[in-house]
């Protein structure tokens, strides 16, 4: 891969995830501050991305891949998306949801499109893709640090920042390497990943699959309300501090191949689930004064929470599926977790936050106990029913 091509792909990944990190992390805080939104309304807004995740495989598989060059359709989606990000700042609560849903339907397909553009230029994806994808994590981190240092996380400026970068990426997309449309071989069922339903005949995988959906419920609490929580208890530059989670994620992902083969998938997944319980206990007992170390610990656990369960889960899914249905299997796993699981989690987290609202503030200890209990239940279920011989991955 040429240096110019690598630089373009790295810039694409940086902007792709900068955009997402710029508005997504602080959206709940913005809705609380400017729209006086309830927990259910905030949960619904975050659930919009889950709906988009369920729909986007059909768009990418049935439309984008068949009829359009990937870089061109990505450019159009980001430019239109920038308009919707701007419009979001002009909306009241009900209108805000529909604009966010519309934006999510445009943005979520660009994740698959950006991956497709990157892979199409690589001679050795196994070695080259991680070095390109890490710029996405850097983009998310830079977005959070920028917002925290500018002290804008409660303002509409986060959406303006994301919209500006969306325009920039939209324009950049038209000079990205050409990725022509693929042959029209995908139908509706394969776009969903239904070919991978055969995996459910394997009892260990079915147990894991159900556990993965359950774990997305506590995940939704973090994505939807961690920034609101930190701001409400007066943690300075909360958005900047939350980027420590992405730093942790980047560090722990390097250990996964070694640990996967060393200790096996079950222990890896159990470590991820245990980290979710610890995270929410730290949040429940942490504060901005004497116990602020607990808040940092809860944020830093993101690397274990996310990598040891979801990244390990993708690797386990690929190993189980084999070459023939691995794409369908990954699509099904994404549909179930970031689609179905996150949608349920977003709704339930919003309900829980409303339940423990006291005046203009919240009983955060009771709120954080809820996902901790759910994670504990998922852990017990997984320990009792998951029986799997050690699964190896190749280097």
Buried (B, 14 or more C-beta within 10 A) or exposed (E): BEEEBBEBBBBBBBBBBBBBBBBBBBBBBBBBBBBEBBBBBBBBBBBBBBBBBBBBBBBBBBBBBBEBBBBBBBBBBBBBBBBBBBBBBEBEBEEBBBBBBBBBBBBBBBBBBBBBBBBBBBEEBEEBBEEBBBBBBBBBBBBBBBBBEBEBBBBBBBBBBBBBBBBBBBEBBEEBBEBEBBEEEBEEEBBBBBBBBBBEEEEBBBBBBBBBBBBBBBBBBBBBBBBBBBBBBEBEBBBBBBBBBBBBBBEBBEBBEEBBBEEBBBBBBBBBBBBBBBBBBBBBEBEBEEEBEBBBBBBBBBBBBBBBBBBBBBBBBBBBBEEEBBBBBBBBBBBBBBBBBBBBBBBBBBBBBBBBBEEEEBEBEEBBBBBBEBBBBBBEBBEEBBEBEEBEBEE
